[in-house]
């Protein structure tokens, strides 16, 4: 089995994608690259070329900027965007790379930024991008710049289309202690906006509270709140989530404000998020209320789920025991009084 490991960068994020054959799994890392504005793995880096503008499309985003952290493009349907990508070899020997473009997506479980495999079906950036060279050999300590175009079809619908340009090492390395082959790749992100009507959309679905209620209050494990965020528009979002649990008499039992995804939520994507609720109150019930909003508060959506941390069966049993004790005490007192009177 061969694995491909891909690293992507953004001005705030560094993403690592591990892929096994055609199965893609996204993981985030926060290790800063040694070369500013570049995505790298310590051995090579990929980044937008300083001169990557043509004054028409890419130039509008890059004008006046010598360094770019990522490709930012904006164009009408039917137009072609021209740019250049640079691959820098940080190793002490020449390395041959395969170059390709791919669509981006959110990893379902944590919302991380990931890209499609070359063998997977591409629908936008991965199909529209043409690199001048599909393979380059970069000398030790050197760099190579490759022009590319993004030809947007006339029939393309408006909206944000994220992707990346990837440099994949042709060599296959063996993972230490295993029989698994690893191929590493590094990519620079592309944020393409196809002009037209922008329709942002956000929804919250399937909010759930999960907790293994203990037999005795106070001996339970941590609870979790799970929910799904869906971008049902054509605009990339930076959602934040405010999570609050209100228990008996309206008391706030849990409050987590401003939780953000590891990366942007892309159009048409959905992510399933699980948040831990450490040490919930032992005898409580109420509702979990979730509010999701986009940056700036233009979109606000909410969802809720009932919760309880008390074992009703145990509580009823304890109540019956207490009741029986009270009844027993009352009966004894009455018998004692009857004995005195007689």
C-alpha positions in Angstrom: 0.0 0.0 0.0 1.3 3.5 -0.8 0.4 6.5 1.3 0.6 10.1 0.1 1.1 12.9 2.6 0.2 16.4 1.5 0.8 19.7 3.4 -1.1 22.9 2.6 -0.8 26.3 3.9 -2.9 29.4 4.6 -2.0 32.7 6.3 -3.4 31.1 9.5 -3.5 27.4 8.8 -1.1 24.6 7.9 -2.9 21.4 6.8 -1.5 17.9 6.4 -3.4 15.5 4.2 -2.7 11.7 4.5 -4.2 9.6 1.7 -4.2 5.9 1.2 -4.9 4.9 -2.4 -8.1 6.8 -3.2 -9.1 7.3 0.4 -8.4 10.9 1.7 -8.1 11.7 5.4 -7.5 15.3 6.5 -5.4 16.2 9.5 -4.3 19.7 10.7 -0.9 20.8 12.0 0.1 24.1 13.3 3.9 23.9 12.6 5.0 27.2 11.1 7.0 26.8 7.8 10.7 28.1 7.9 10.1 30.1 4.8 7.4 32.7 5.2 4.4 32.5 2.9 5.3 28.9 1.9 3.8 25.5 2.5 6.5 23.0 3.3 7.5 19.8 5.1 11.0 20.8 5.9 12.4 19.3 2.7 10.6 21.3 0.0 8.0 24.1 -0.2 5.3 25.3 -2.6 4.1 28.8 -2.9 2.8 31.5 -5.3 5.5 33.0 -7.4 6.3 36.7 -6.8 5.6 37.6 -10.4 2.5 35.5 -10.8 0.1 38.1 -12.2 -1.1 39.0 -15.6 -3.0 42.2 -14.7 -6.3 40.7 -15.6 -7.5 38.2 -13.0 -4.8 36.9 -10.7 -3.2 40.3 -10.9 -6.2 42.0 -9.2 -5.6 39.9 -6.1 -1.8 40.0 -6.2 -1.2 43.6 -7.3 1.2 45.4 -5.0 2.0 42.2 -3.0 5.5 40.8 -3.5 4.7 37.8 -1.3 1.4 35.8 -1.2 0.5 33.2 1.3 -1.9 31.5 -1.2 -3.5 32.0 -4.6 -6.5 34.3 -4.5 -8.3 34.5 -7.8 -11.5 36.2 -9.0 -12.9 36.0 -12.5 -16.1 35.8 -14.6 -17.3 32.6 -16.2 -15.5 32.0 -19.5 -12.3 33.8 -18.4 -8.9 32.3 -18.0 -6.7 33.2 -15.0 -2.9 33.1 -15.4 -0.4 32.6 -12.5 2.8 30.8 -11.5 3.7 28.4 -8.7 7.2 28.0 -7.3 8.6 24.7 -5.9 11.7 25.2 -3.7 13.9 22.2 -2.9 15.4 22.5 0.7 17.2 19.1 0.5 20.8 18.4 -0.3 20.0 16.3 -3.4 17.8 17.0 -6.5 14.2 15.8 -6.2 11.7 15.1 -9.0 8.1 16.2 -8.3 4.8 15.5 -10.0 2.7 18.6 -10.3 -1.1 18.6 -10.3 -4.1 20.6 -9.2 -7.0 19.3 -7.0 -10.3 20.4 -5.5 -10.4 21.0 -1.8 -13.0 19.8 0.7 -13.6 19.7 4.4 -12.8 16.6 6.3 -16.1 15.3 7.7 -15.1 14.8 11.3 -13.1 18.0 12.1 -13.6 20.4 9.2 -9.9 20.4 8.2 -8.8 21.6 4.8 -8.1 18.6 2.5 -7.7 18.0 -1.2 -8.8 15.3 -3.6 -6.5 12.6 -4.8 -5.4 12.8 -8.5 -7.4 9.6 -9.1 -10.5 11.1 -7.6 -13.1 12.9 -9.6 -12.4 16.6 -9.8 -15.2 19.2 -10.4 -13.7 22.7 -10.4 -10.1 23.8 -9.7 -8.8 20.2 -10.3 -10.4 20.1 -13.8 -9.9 23.8 -14.9 -6.2 24.1 -14.0 -3.5 23.4 -16.5 0.1 23.4 -15.5 2.8 24.1 -18.1 4.7 21.1 -16.7 3.4 18.1 -14.9 6.8 17.0 -13.7 9.9 19.0 -12.6 13.3 18.1 -11.2 14.5 20.8 -8.8 18.2 20.9 -8.0 19.5 20.8 -4.4 18.8 24.1 -2.7 17.2 25.4 -5.9 13.7 26.4 -7.0 11.6 26.1 -10.1 8.7 28.2 -11.2 6.0 26.8 -13.4 3.2 28.8 -15.1 -0.4 27.6 -15.0 -3.8 28.7 -16.1 -7.3 28.2 -14.6 -9.8 28.2 -17.4 -13.3 28.8 -16.0 -16.1 27.4 -18.2 -18.8 29.7 -19.5 -21.3 27.5 -17.8 -19.6 27.6 -14.4 -22.0 28.6 -11.6 -21.0 31.5 -9.4 -19.4 31.0 -6.0 -16.2 30.1 -4.1 -14.1 27.1 -5.4 -11.2 26.3 -3.2 -8.4 24.0 -4.3 -4.6 23.6 -4.4 -1.6 23.1 -6.6 0.3 20.1 -5.3 4.0 19.0 -5.7 4.2 15.2 -5.1 7.6 13.5 -4.5 8.0 10.7 -7.0 10.0 8.6 -4.5 8.3 6.1 -2.3 9.7 5.9 1.2 9.1 3.1 3.7 7.4 4.0 6.9 9.7 3.1 9.8 8.8 -0.2 11.4 6.1 -1.0 8.8 5.8 -2.3 5.3 3.8 0.7 4.2 5.2 3.0 1.4 4.8 6.7 1.9 4.8 9.4 -0.7 4.8 13.0 0.5 3.4 16.1 -1.2 3.1 19.8 -0.4 0.5 22.1 -1.8 -0.3 25.8 -2.0 -4.0 26.7 -1.6 -6.1 28.2 -4.3 -9.1 30.4 -3.4 -11.0 30.9 -6.6 -14.2 33.1 -6.7 -16.4 32.8 -9.8 -18.2 36.1 -10.2 -22.0 36.2 -10.0 -24.7 36.2 -7.4 -23.3 35.2 -4.0 -25.8 33.2 -1.9 -24.4 32.4 1.6 -26.1 29.6 3.5 -25.6 27.9 6.8 -27.6 25.3 8.7 -27.3 23.3 12.0 -28.5 19.7 11.9 -28.8 16.7 14.2 -27.7 18.2 17.6 -27.2 15.3 20.1 -26.2 14.9 23.7 -24.4 11.7 24.6 -23.7 10.7 28.2 -23.5 7.4 30.0 -25.6 8.1 33.0 -23.9 6.5 36.1 -25.7 4.4 38.7 -24.6 6.8 41.4 -24.6 10.6 40.9 -21.2 12.1 40.6 -19.5 9.0 39.2 -20.1 9.6 35.5 -17.7 10.2 32.7 -17.5 13.3 30.5 -20.5 14.0 28.2 -20.3 15.1 24.5 -22.4 17.3 22.4 -22.4 16.5 18.7 -23.8 18.5 15.8 -23.5 18.9 12.0 -22.8 22.2 10.3 -23.8 22.5 6.6 -22.7 25.1 4.1 -25.7 25.1 1.7 -24.7 28.2 -0.1 -22.0 29.1 -2.6 -19.9 31.3 -0.3 -17.0 30.0 1.8 -17.8 30.6 5.5 -15.8 31.0 8.7 -18.4 29.8 11.2 -18.3 30.1 15.0 -20.5 28.2 17.4 -21.9 29.2 20.8 -23.0 26.3 22.9 -25.0 26.6 26.1 -26.8 24.1 28.3 -29.6 25.4 30.5 -30.6 23.1 33.3 -33.0 23.2 36.3 -34.7 26.6 36.9 -32.9 28.1 33.9 -29.5 27.7 35.4 -26.6 27.6 32.9 -24.8 24.3 33.4 -22.4 24.6 30.4 -21.2 27.6 28.3 -18.8 27.4 25.4 -18.7 30.6 23.3 -16.9 31.3 20.1 -15.8 27.8 19.1 -14.4 27.9 15.6 -13.7 25.2 13.0 -10.0 24.4 12.2 -10.6 25.7 8.7 -13.2 27.5 6.6 -16.4 25.7 5.8 -16.5 25.3 2.0 -19.6 25.5 -0.2 -21.6 22.2 -0.3 -19.6 20.7 2.6 -20.8 19.4 5.9 -18.8 18.6 9.0 -19.7 16.6 12.1 -18.3 18.2 15.3 -18.1 16.6 18.7 -17.5 18.9 21.7 -16.6 17.5 25.2 -18.6 18.6 28.2 -16.3 17.8 31.1 -17.9 16.8 34.5 -21.6 17.7 33.9 -23.6 18.3 37.0 -24.7 15.0 38.6 -28.4 15.8 39.1 -29.6 17.9 36.2 -31.7 18.0 33.1 -32.6 20.6 30.6 -31.7 21.5 27.0 -28.5 22.1 25.0 -28.8 25.2 22.8 -26.5 25.8 19.9 -26.1 28.9 17.8 -23.9 29.0 14.7 -23.0 32.2 12.9 -20.7 33.3 10.2 -17.9 35.9 10.6 -19.6 39.2 11.1 -22.9 37.7 12.1 -24.6 37.8 8.7 -25.9 34.2 9.1 -27.3 32.9 12.4 -28.7 29.4 12.7 -29.6 27.4 15.8 -30.4 23.9 17.1 -31.1 22.2 20.4 -31.3 18.9 22.1 -32.6 17.7 25.5 -30.1 16.4 28.1 -30.1 14.7 31.5 -27.4 13.6 33.8 -29.5 11.8 36.3 -30.4 8.1 36.3 -34.2 8.2 36.8 -34.3 4.5 37.8 -31.8 5.0 40.6 -33.4 8.3 41.6 -36.9 6.6 41.9 -35.4 3.7 43.8 -33.7 6.1 46.3 -36.9 8.0 46.6 -38.8 4.7 47.4 -36.2 3.7 50.0 -36.4 7.1 51.6 -40.2 6.9 51.6 -40.1 3.4 53.1 -37.8 4.7 55.9 -40.1 7.6 56.6 -43.1 5.2 56.7 -41.2 2.9 59.0 -40.4 5.7 61.4 -44.0 6.9 61.5 -45.3 3.4 62.1 -42.9 2.9 65.0 -43.8 6.1 66.6 -47.5 5.3 66.4 -46.9 1.9 67.9 -44.9 3.4 70.7 -47.7 5.9 71.5 -50.3 3.2 71.5 -48.2 1.1 73.9 -47.9 4.1 76.3 -51.6 4.8 76.3 -52.4 1.1 77.0 
